[in-house]
Amino acid sequence: MGTSAYVRLFRANALALIATGVATVALALLAYDLAGDQAGAVMGIALALKMGANILVAPIAAAFAARLPRRAWLITLDLARAAVLLSLPFVDAVWQIYVLIVVFQAAAAAFSAAYMATVPDLLPDEADYARAIAKARIAYEAETLISPAIAAALLMVLELRGVFVGAVGGFALSALLLATITLPQGHTPPGGAVARSVAGLRALLAAPQLRGALALNAAATVVGAMVTVNTVVLVRGVFDLDDRAAAVALACYGAGGVAAALMLPRLIVGGAERGVMLAAGAALSALLLSGALLPGYGALLALWAALGAATTLAQTPTAALIRRFGPARARQALYAAHYSLNHLMLLAAYLAAGLAGAEGGMVAAFLGLGAFAGAAAMVAALVWRRDRPEAPA
């Protein structure tokens, strides 16, 4: 029963991811329609609001959800996002976009936390769970490639506002799939929503294994920020190529992540996450530092693919560690706390990557972020000792 339910839950999550990606593309175009030359500023504020919702709203929403039936909660979050998208075609002011983005992203963050907390209850076998987190990573990477293509195809036959309706269809299908699943009810910790949020954060920081994983996640976020913020700068400004070449470079980063995710279940079998993640953290630092000596575009493609693989290996096993070392009664709050902390680190990494590149150039950005990744990997090795006992479930 668990495996069948997991397959449908995974498909529902994948549909929701694709719908979110399609909506993001359409939202950028809507921002241009409303703001014209100021669309870049609008999208910048929109992305900041998105990060803020991820950081602040996710743990509180997850804490409230601990007392709700999981299936009903997940369906409600799908329908909430669909309702937001259905209202976007009627938006005629920029401030309305900002309000809807906060609501949409709060629902997305709560859905992600609930999904990650549900999967371990459906897949008690550790090998099955390792494959599940690898599939989740593949779905995430694939979404970044598939969603823009779907949005482009929809725009060929629909007006922009019709694309939002197409994205609504993805959330509706996700909700229908969820309606066919019987999900186990999670543990309900005592206390109010804020107290449960704080408890989730404390539980995340209590286990040395999870503190080490967070340090490695920090290394991975600076890589993701470097790729996201500076790929276009490198391709167009340094190598004098076009937007298509930038898209290929980003695709190489995603392809590296997918390849590593396919190997991940075999690499972390038997609780081998520590060695894999620490090695990947060291590789992240070495690869970033080597970027200061990039000889050309071909080397950039190879570097981005290697960074994508190392990022996946350093970051993705964290979900398995939370399952093993975090208390089961606080699992949903744990995943929400991790989700929020990751986005807080990503926000800081975006600023660091952008400022380092703008003020010091690409060589300085590679060296500075590479040094930070190396320091984070060393912190992880110090706080995450091999002989630490497991935390009680």
C-alpha positions in Angstrom: 0.0 0.0 0.0 2.8 2.4 0.9 4.6 2.0 -2.4 1.5 2.5 -4.5 0.5 5.6 -2.5 4.0 7.0 -2.7 4.0 6.7 -6.6 0.8 8.7 -6.8 2.0 11.2 -4.2 5.2 11.6 -6.2 3.2 12.2 -9.4 1.0 14.7 -7.7 4.1 16.6 -6.5 5.7 16.5 -10.0 2.6 17.9 -11.5 2.5 20.7 -8.9 6.2 21.5 -9.6 5.6 21.8 -13.3 2.5 23.9 -12.8 4.6 26.2 -10.5 7.3 26.5 -13.1 4.8 27.4 -15.9 3.2 30.0 -13.7 6.6 31.5 -12.9 7.3 32.0 -16.6 3.9 33.5 -17.2 4.3 35.7 -14.2 7.5 37.2 -15.6 5.7 38.1 -18.8 2.7 39.5 -16.9 5.1 41.7 -14.9 6.5 43.1 -18.2 2.9 43.8 -19.5 2.1 45.7 -16.3 5.4 47.4 -15.6 7.2 47.7 -19.0 10.8 48.8 -18.5 10.4 48.5 -14.7 9.6 44.7 -15.0 13.0 43.8 -13.8 12.5 45.7 -10.6 9.0 44.1 -10.2 10.5 40.6 -10.6 13.3 41.4 -8.2 10.8 42.5 -5.5 8.6 39.4 -6.4 11.5 37.1 -5.9 12.4 38.8 -2.6 8.8 38.3 -1.4 9.0 34.6 -2.5 12.1 34.1 -0.4 10.5 35.9 2.5 7.5 33.6 2.3 9.7 30.6 2.2 11.7 31.7 5.2 9.0 33.0 7.5 5.7 31.4 6.5 6.8 27.8 5.8 7.6 26.7 9.4 4.4 28.3 10.8 2.2 26.8 8.1 3.8 23.4 8.7 3.2 23.7 12.4 -0.5 24.5 11.9 -0.7 21.5 9.5 0.5 19.1 12.1 -3.0 18.9 13.5 -4.7 18.5 10.0 -5.4 15.4 7.9 -2.5 15.2 5.5 -4.4 14.4 2.4 -7.0 17.2 2.9 -4.2 19.6 3.7 -2.2 18.8 0.5 -5.4 19.1 -1.6 -6.2 22.4 0.0 -2.7 23.7 -0.8 -3.1 22.7 -4.5 -6.5 24.3 -4.7 -5.2 27.5 -3.0 -2.4 27.8 -5.6 -4.9 27.2 -8.4 -7.2 29.9 -7.0 -4.3 32.3 -7.0 -3.5 31.6 -10.6 -7.1 31.9 -11.7 -7.1 35.4 -10.2 -3.9 36.5 -12.0 -5.6 37.2 -15.3 -7.7 39.9 -13.6 -4.7 41.6 -12.0 -4.2 45.2 -13.2 -1.8 46.6 -10.6 1.7 45.6 -9.6 0.8 45.5 -5.8 -1.7 42.8 -6.5 1.0 40.6 -8.0 3.0 41.0 -4.8 0.1 40.0 -2.6 -0.7 36.9 -4.7 2.9 35.9 -4.8 3.1 35.8 -1.0 -0.1 33.6 -0.8 1.1 31.4 -3.7 4.5 30.8 -2.2 3.3 30.3 1.3 1.1 27.5 -0.1 4.0 26.0 -2.1 6.3 26.0 0.9 3.7 24.4 3.1 3.1 21.7 0.5 6.8 20.9 0.1 7.2 20.5 3.9 4.1 18.3 4.2 5.3 16.2 1.2 8.7 15.6 2.6 7.3 14.7 6.0 4.8 12.2 4.4 7.2 10.2 2.2 9.2 8.6 5.1 5.9 7.3 6.6 5.0 5.7 3.3 8.4 4.2 2.7 9.8 2.8 6.0 12.5 0.9 4.2 15.7 3.0 4.0 16.7 1.8 0.5 13.2 2.8 -0.8 13.5 6.1 0.9 16.9 6.8 -0.6 15.5 6.1 -4.1 12.6 8.5 -3.3 14.8 11.4 -2.4 16.8 10.8 -5.5 13.6 10.9 -7.6 12.6 14.1 -5.9 15.8 15.7 -6.9 15.5 14.5 -10.5 11.9 15.9 -10.6 13.2 19.3 -9.3 16.0 19.5 -11.9 13.7 18.2 -14.7 11.1 20.9 -13.8 13.6 23.7 -14.5 14.0 22.3 -18.1 10.4 21.2 -18.8 8.4 24.1 -17.4 9.8 26.8 -19.8 9.2 24.4 -22.8 5.6 23.8 -21.7 5.0 27.5 -21.2 6.4 28.3 -24.6 4.1 25.6 -26.2 1.1 27.0 -24.4 1.9 30.6 -25.6 1.9 29.3 -29.2 -1.8 28.5 -28.9 -3.0 30.7 -26.0 -2.9 34.3 -24.9 -0.7 35.0 -21.8 -3.7 34.9 -19.4 -4.7 31.5 -20.8 -1.3 30.1 -19.8 -2.3 30.7 -16.1 -5.4 28.6 -16.8 -3.1 25.8 -18.2 -1.0 25.9 -15.0 -4.3 25.6 -13.0 -4.9 22.4 -14.8 -1.6 21.0 -13.4 -2.7 21.8 -9.8 -6.2 20.3 -10.5 -4.7 17.1 -11.7 -2.4 17.0 -8.7 -5.4 17.5 -6.3 -7.3 14.7 -8.1 -4.4 12.3 -7.7 -4.1 13.2 -4.0 -7.8 12.4 -3.6 -7.1 8.8 -4.6 -4.5 8.2 -1.9 -4.8 7.1 1.7 -2.1 8.9 3.7 -1.0 8.1 7.3 -1.6 10.8 9.8 1.6 12.4 11.2 2.6 12.9 14.8 1.0 15.9 16.5 3.4 17.5 18.9 2.1 19.6 21.8 2.0 23.4 21.9 0.9 26.2 19.6 2.1 26.8 16.0 4.9 29.2 17.0 6.1 26.8 19.7 6.1 23.9 17.3 8.0 26.0 14.7 10.7 26.8 17.3 10.8 23.1 18.4 11.4 22.1 14.8 14.3 24.5 14.5 15.8 23.3 17.8 15.5 19.7 16.8 17.2 20.5 13.5 20.1 22.0 15.3 20.3 19.5 18.1 21.7 16.5 16.2 25.4 16.9 15.1 24.6 15.0 11.9 22.0 17.6 10.9 24.3 20.5 11.9 26.9 19.1 9.7 24.4 18.7 6.9 23.4 22.3 7.2 27.0 23.4 6.9 27.2 21.4 3.7 23.9 22.9 2.5 25.5 26.3 2.9 28.3 25.3 0.6 25.8 24.0 -1.9 23.7 27.2 -1.8 26.7 29.4 -2.8 27.2 27.2 -5.8 23.5 27.4 -6.8 23.7 31.2 -6.4 26.9 31.4 -8.4 25.3 29.5 -11.3 21.9 31.3 -11.1 23.3 34.8 -10.8 26.5 34.8 -12.9 25.9 32.3 -15.7 24.6 35.0 -18.0 27.5 37.3 -17.0 30.1 34.7 -17.7 28.6 33.6 -21.0 27.7 37.0 -22.4 30.2 39.3 -20.7 33.3 37.0 -20.5 32.9 34.7 -23.4 30.8 37.0 -25.7 28.2 34.4 -26.6 24.4 34.6 -26.8 21.4 33.7 -24.6 21.2 30.2 -26.1 24.7 29.5 -24.9 23.7 30.6 -21.4 20.7 28.3 -21.5 23.0 25.4 -22.5 25.3 26.1 -19.6 22.3 26.1 -17.2 21.1 22.8 -18.7 24.6 21.3 -18.1 24.3 22.2 -14.4 20.9 20.5 -14.2 22.1 17.5 -16.2 25.0 17.0 -13.7 22.5 17.1 -10.8 20.2 14.5 -12.5 23.2 12.2 -13.2 24.3 12.4 -9.5 20.7 11.8 -8.3 20.5 8.6 -10.4 23.7 7.4 -8.6 22.7 8.6 -5.2 20.7 5.6 -3.9 23.7 3.3 -4.4 26.1 5.7 -2.9 24.3 6.2 0.4 23.2 2.7 1.0 23.9 1.5 4.6 24.1 5.0 6.1 27.0 6.2 4.0 25.8 9.8 3.7 28.6 11.3 5.8 31.4 10.3 3.5 29.5 11.1 0.3 28.4 14.5 1.5 31.8 15.6 3.0 33.6 14.5 -0.2 31.0 16.4 -2.3 31.5 19.5 0.0 35.3 19.4 -0.6 34.7 19.0 -4.3 32.4 22.1 -4.4 35.2 24.2 -2.9 37.8 22.8 -5.3 35.6 23.2 -8.3 34.6 26.8 -7.5 38.3 27.7 -6.9 39.2 26.2 -10.3 36.6 28.4 -11.9 39.0 31.4 -11.5 41.2 29.8 -14.2 38.4 29.0 -16.8 40.0 28.9 -20.2 36.8 29.0 -22.3 33.2 28.2 -22.7 33.7 24.4 -23.1 35.4 24.4 -19.7 32.5 26.3 -18.2 30.1 23.6 -19.4 32.2 20.9 -17.9 32.6 22.9 -14.6 28.8 23.5 -14.4 28.0 19.8 -14.9 30.5 18.8 -12.2 29.1 21.5 -9.8 25.6 20.2 -10.5 26.6 16.7 -9.6 28.5 17.8 -6.4 25.7 20.0 -5.3 23.2 17.1 -5.5 25.5 14.8 -3.5 26.2 17.4 -0.8 22.6 18.5 -0.4 20.1 15.9 -1.3 20.9 13.2 1.4 19.9 15.7 4.1 16.3 14.5 3.8 17.4 11.0 4.7 19.4 12.3 7.7 16.4 14.2 9.0 14.4 11.0 8.7 17.0 9.0 10.6 18.3 11.5 13.3 15.3 13.8 13.8 12.5 12.9 16.2 9.5 11.4 14.3 7.0 13.5 16.4 8.5 16.7 15.0 9.2 15.5 11.4 7.0 18.0 9.6 8.4 20.9 11.7 11.9 19.6 11.0 11.4 19.6 7.2 9.8 23.1 7.4 12.7 24.4 9.4 15.2 23.0 7.0 13.3 24.4 4.1 13.3 27.9 5.7 17.0 27.8 6.7 17.9 26.7 3.2 16.1 29.6 1.6 17.6 32.0 4.1 21.1 30.8 3.2 20.1 31.0 -0.5 19.0 34.6 -0.1 22.3 35.5 1.5 24.2 33.5 -1.2 22.4 35.4 -4.0 23.5 38.7 -2.5 27.1 37.5 -2.1 27.3 36.1 -5.6 25.9 39.2 -7.2 28.0 41.6 -5.2 31.2 39.7 -5.5 30.8 39.4 -9.3 29.8 43.1 -9.7 32.4 44.6 -7.4 35.4 42.2 -7.9 34.7 40.4 -11.1 34.2 36.7 -11.9 37.6 35.7 -10.6 36.9 37.2 -7.2 33.5 35.6 -7.1 34.9 32.2 -7.8 37.7 32.6 -5.2 35.5 34.1 -2.5 32.6 31.6 -2.9 35.1 28.7 -3.2 36.8 29.7 0.0 33.4 29.9 1.8 32.4 26.5 0.5 35.7 25.1 1.8 35.2 26.6 5.2 31.7 25.3 5.4 32.9 21.8 4.5 35.5 22.0 7.2 32.9 23.0 9.8 30.8 20.1 8.7 33.7 17.7 9.2 34.3 19.1 12.7 30.7 19.0 14.0 29.7 15.8 12.3 31.9 13.1 13.9 31.6 9.5 12.6 31.2 8.1 16.1 28.2 10.2 17.1 25.2 8.1 18.2 21.9 8.3 16.5 19.2 10.5 18.0 16.1 8.7 19.3 13.2 8.7 17.0 
